[in-house]
């Protein structure tokens, strides 16, 4: 008998369907599916608000980054950045070759 193929979405849908049944033991379902209670309630609430689309993974990227520097300040910072070690070695190598020419 072949294994039943599962993906994340089908497991989430199965969990939500079982959890929304009358008298369902949600904590036991959480243990069975290997998820935390906050995650379970998040999925249930999203499903009730948005249907199946609510179970799709969402981006974790923040909508805004208030601590990020404006582009003009970032450009100025890059211009005034100290030389890196590999830059210093390159300068030393160029000086070495230049001194041999003179």
Kinemage of the C-alpha trace (Angstrom):
@kinemage 1
@onewidth
@group {chain A} dominant
@subgroup {mainchain}
@vectorlist {calphas} color= white
{ca unk a 1} P 0.000 0.000 0.000
{ca unk a 2} L 1.569 3.356 -1.023
{ca unk a 3} L 2.084 6.211 1.403
{ca unk a 4} L -0.417 9.030 1.344
{ca unk a 5} L 1.210 12.122 -0.161
{ca unk a 6} L 0.843 15.221 2.055
{ca unk a 7} L 1.809 18.826 1.708
{ca unk a 8} L 1.735 21.643 4.227
{ca unk a 9} L -1.524 23.123 2.979
{ca unk a 10} L -3.405 19.815 3.095
{ca unk a 11} L -2.183 19.177 6.657
{ca unk a 12} L -3.255 22.649 7.767
{ca unk a 13} L -6.662 22.226 6.151
{ca unk a 14} L -7.072 18.827 7.793
{ca unk a 15} L -6.128 20.304 11.175
{ca unk a 16} L -8.578 23.208 10.828
{ca unk a 17} L -11.412 20.909 9.722
{ca unk a 18} L -10.852 18.630 12.724
{ca unk a 19} L -10.390 21.530 15.164
{ca unk a 20} L -13.613 23.266 14.084
{ca unk a 21} L -15.755 20.191 14.765
{ca unk a 22} L -18.072 20.280 17.765
{ca unk a 23} L -16.329 18.939 20.885
{ca unk a 24} L -12.894 18.728 19.250
{ca unk a 25} L -9.974 18.492 21.668
{ca unk a 26} L -7.719 21.135 20.151
{ca unk a 27} L -4.788 20.494 22.504
{ca unk a 28} L -4.745 16.828 21.532
{ca unk a 29} L -4.895 17.805 17.859
{ca unk a 30} L -1.940 20.158 18.431
{ca unk a 31} L 0.096 17.301 19.890
{ca unk a 32} L -0.924 14.998 17.026
{ca unk a 33} L 0.030 17.537 14.344
{ca unk a 34} L 3.140 18.732 16.213
{ca unk a 35} L 2.166 22.400 16.456
{ca unk a 36} L 1.810 24.860 19.329
{ca unk a 37} L -1.530 26.129 20.619
{ca unk a 38} L -0.884 29.733 19.478
{ca unk a 39} L -0.141 28.467 15.964
{ca unk a 40} L -3.301 26.368 15.990
{ca unk a 41} L -5.505 29.277 17.023
{ca unk a 42} L -3.779 31.527 14.478
{ca unk a 43} L -4.615 29.056 11.681
{ca unk a 44} L -8.205 28.640 12.860
{ca unk a 45} L -8.761 32.417 13.052
{ca unk a 46} L -7.174 33.002 9.653
{ca unk a 47} L -9.305 30.248 8.113
{ca unk a 48} L -12.480 31.742 9.590
{ca unk a 49} L -11.554 35.230 8.317
{ca unk a 50} L -10.085 34.408 4.899
{ca unk a 51} L -10.985 30.819 4.096
{ca unk a 52} L -8.359 28.531 2.573
{ca unk a 53} L -6.198 31.491 1.525
{ca unk a 54} L -5.589 32.283 5.197
{ca unk a 55} L -3.578 29.073 5.601
{ca unk a 56} L -0.904 30.063 3.063
{ca unk a 57} L 2.531 30.952 4.451
{ca unk a 58} L 3.003 34.682 4.858
{ca unk a 59} L 6.184 36.660 4.415
{ca unk a 60} L 8.010 37.440 7.652
{ca unk a 61} L 9.539 40.574 6.158
{ca unk a 62} L 8.431 43.709 8.007
{ca unk a 63} L 6.189 46.110 6.130
{ca unk a 64} L 8.444 49.014 7.072
{ca unk a 65} L 11.883 49.509 8.609
{ca unk a 66} L 11.808 52.789 10.542
{ca unk a 67} L 15.403 52.358 11.756
{ca unk a 68} L 16.874 52.186 8.233
{ca unk a 69} L 18.932 55.171 7.067
{ca unk a 70} L 17.728 57.329 4.159
{ca unk a 71} L 19.528 56.575 0.842
{ca unk a 72} L 21.527 59.834 0.829
{ca unk a 73} L 22.949 59.145 4.304
{ca unk a 74} L 23.754 55.552 3.351
{ca unk a 75} L 25.587 56.766 0.210
{ca unk a 76} L 27.626 59.233 2.287
{ca unk a 77} L 28.505 56.505 4.758
{ca unk a 78} L 29.731 54.218 1.982
{ca unk a 79} L 31.867 57.017 0.479
{ca unk a 80} L 33.589 57.642 3.820
{ca unk a 81} L 34.049 54.016 4.766
{ca unk a 82} L 37.564 53.153 5.975
{ca unk a 83} L 39.753 51.014 3.720
{ca unk a 84} L 39.382 47.303 4.206
{ca unk a 85} L 42.364 44.995 4.785
{ca unk a 86} L 42.319 43.725 1.191
{ca unk a 87} L 42.299 47.347 -0.047
{ca unk a 88} L 45.393 48.117 2.058
{ca unk a 89} L 47.175 45.067 0.652
{ca unk a 90} L 46.316 46.184 -2.883
{ca unk a 91} L 47.701 49.668 -2.188
{ca unk a 92} L 50.886 48.160 -0.734
{ca unk a 93} L 51.297 45.925 -3.791
{ca unk a 94} L 50.836 48.883 -6.160
{ca unk a 95} L 53.371 50.939 -4.183
{ca unk a 96} L 55.820 48.062 -4.341
{ca unk a 97} L 55.520 47.808 -8.123
{ca unk a 98} L 55.707 51.593 -8.502
{ca unk a 99} L 58.901 51.813 -6.436
{ca unk a 100} L 60.559 49.194 -8.667
{ca unk a 101} L 59.836 51.325 -11.735
{ca unk a 102} L 61.459 54.492 -10.338
